[in-house]
């Protein structure tokens, strides 16, 4: 049979798109790369795998069992019973040699001996003519860093030199920021290091936060987590040995009703924190000045200079780290000297704090307490020496960074703006609240979005849930807080929308000069909207409890977002999110594996064991991979770059129905209840004959679709696409299922309808079929959102910068090839206008930028 498919033209070579400049002292020339080469690590010769990487365990089985015990948080009784059962069932046929919990503990202790252990210290602090003693458990931060450097699995991934990276935008090279070493601060630090050495920064990220260990919160822990900033973000924010590790367990000064709030007792807490912190910095103060000679993986001898590059924490911890006085002091920002009564005004810029100014103020205090106290109060500082002053190039005010989890999602947006929304709705009455909650409950499901059924009378402490709720609450409130009905609510929606835009912008994984300018411009919009809301709330509104005072730190802190990005790369580099995840295992260790006594020692021993297990698991994975490749031989080598998309196969259908149906059966069964299936066979025949040529298939004659034409329905679509943010592969998971977990779910998507036009569609039906004389195809029946909107653009669309679309009648649904799908989308229904929907542009950063490009 002769094929009527014409061959496709050969691909055209693309010019270099990326340029990377290295620090002058690195001695490296500028690097030009094309799209396929950028960000791809050069091939390295694999190190010979340790043939027995499970040592010091007796066998691989012993090690794998210990991992299960750790992950499951088994207690002693469970461990003994499980080992006894395995021993009796196996009758000696397995490789497990452990017989009791003591054997397991000893084996883990032996394995953990490869890693830097925790040591117990005592610090003595004078208070009211007595000496108070506090216990500190700490790993040497420098020794922990050397553990990472000595790990051959991590060694190839270390980055030492500052970089300036650019992408060609069709006109010129535009600089962008992503990793920490692409920011100004790394470059400036490397420039200050000794010029006659091959000197590079060895940078640390430190996070601290108290956490409740017991269910009632009576037992607390105070872990400090370290990450190595010289590793790529996917590695350092991961959950393996290269990710965050507990390096210190701080003492908690007990609450004392008779002392709480007193200046001396508050100062005592700061002194204890910073004296304890010194135990973590053993050797760092010396090496930050002299450097540490180390032969790296690439056989180059470098002098490593330790730097505390990032301090990560919520506002309370940032106050402790920077030693400012907190919420009500004269200058409550840990980064700049904004006055307390100016926190709400984002249009103004204030001087940045510096370590030198703090040191001068403390020197004055030591010489004359009265005069020094006034100077310190003016700066909002405590009369305590900061432990970080000992480390070169580690100004704590420079190291502190915006934390969007607590400042935005658990602060400005998730608490204050959402709280205001509830206050305004309460004033409108029960009907308005019910309407709002119904809109939230009806909000379309999305894989990466928490779904809510109630909002008004429930609160969340989880910043991730609050982030998701603000996104949905904005769209749910549009039909309730109308301009004529609630002037306060309408003004509040303008504030929330600008907040969501800023949140989307700040959260980008890659920033360019253009996106940074967008942040700067949007802050002015947000500032204007907030001032308008506050003025109306103060002068006109009669709503009880409406907020008129926005002078609190979280209103101001994100003012420094643009500076942080330019200085230290994108927000995920210094987010507390990866570190907050580590609280869960610590709580589980306390609840399931400790006896409630000597808590720190028991929890840290378990954590140390887990580190040892991760070390051995990495070696096992390497051995397994090499054995697998050896078994496959040359045929197993795959040169495909998995970070980029195969554009001929960027989707995959799933959830197939049990059997194929004839096209006539489908039309007969579904057309009665859904007009989209009326004339199904005729519409498909017309589509195949008129549209396939636009996809590159040349038809020589009209293709007939018989009544017994076979179709196999699929109800799941995995859709890969190139992210507009970081140019890597992203994935959406879409459904067209009449009963997905008991409810109908038909997702939306953005598709390439023609060469010049992209449109939104709702997926109705996805299927595979075999077109005669051509081959197998994957099609979808979709409902386009391309109908005209009566009356043109509405005022609310302009005021709130909404993208509104309207669905065509169901009977006008069309067929498209799944190859035309670009990515998934979420469209929120407008209950007051039939078949009209609002594009949820804040569903993720990629969608946000795509919508920005469409608006231009």
ABEGO torsion letter per residue (X at the ends): XBBABBBBBBBBBBBBABBBBBBAAAGBBBBBBBAAABGBBBBBBBBBBBABAAOABABAAAAAAAAAAAAAGBBAAAAAAAAAAAAAAAGGABABABABAAAAAAAAAAAAAABBBBBBBBBBBBBGGBBBBBBBBBBBAAAAAAAAAABAAAAAABBABBBBBBBBAGABBBBBBABAAABAAAAAAAAABBAABBBBBBBBBBBBBBBBABAAGABBBBBBBBBBAABBAAAAABABAABBBBABBBBBBBBBAAABGBAAAAAAAAAAAAAAAAAAABGAAAAAAAEBBBBBAAGBBBBBBBBBABBBEBAAAAAAAAGBAEAABABABAABABBAAAAABAABBBBBBBAAAAAAAAAAAAABAAAAAAAAAAAGBBBBBBAAAABBGABAAAABBBBAAAAAAABAAAAAAAAAAAAAAAAAEAAAAAAAAAAAAABBBBAABBBBABAAABBBABAAAAAAAAAAAAAAAAAABBAAABAAAAAAAAAAAAAAAAAAAAABABBBAAAAAAAAAAAAAAAAAAAAAAAAAAAABABBGBBABABBAAAAAAAAAAAAAAAAEBAAAABAAAAAAAAAAAAAAAAAABAGBGAAAAAAAAAAAAAAAAAAAAAAAAAAAAAAAAAAEAAABBABBAABBBAABABBBBGBBABBBBAAAAAAAAAAABAAABGAAAAAAAAAAAAAAAAGBBBABBBBBBAABBBBBBABBBBBBBBAAAGBBBBBBBBBBABBGGBBBBBBBBBBABAABBBBBBBABBBBBBBBGAEBBBBBBBBBBABBBBGEBBAAAAAAGBBBBBBBBAAABBBBBAAABABBBBBBBBAABBGBBBBBAAABAAAAAAAAAAAX
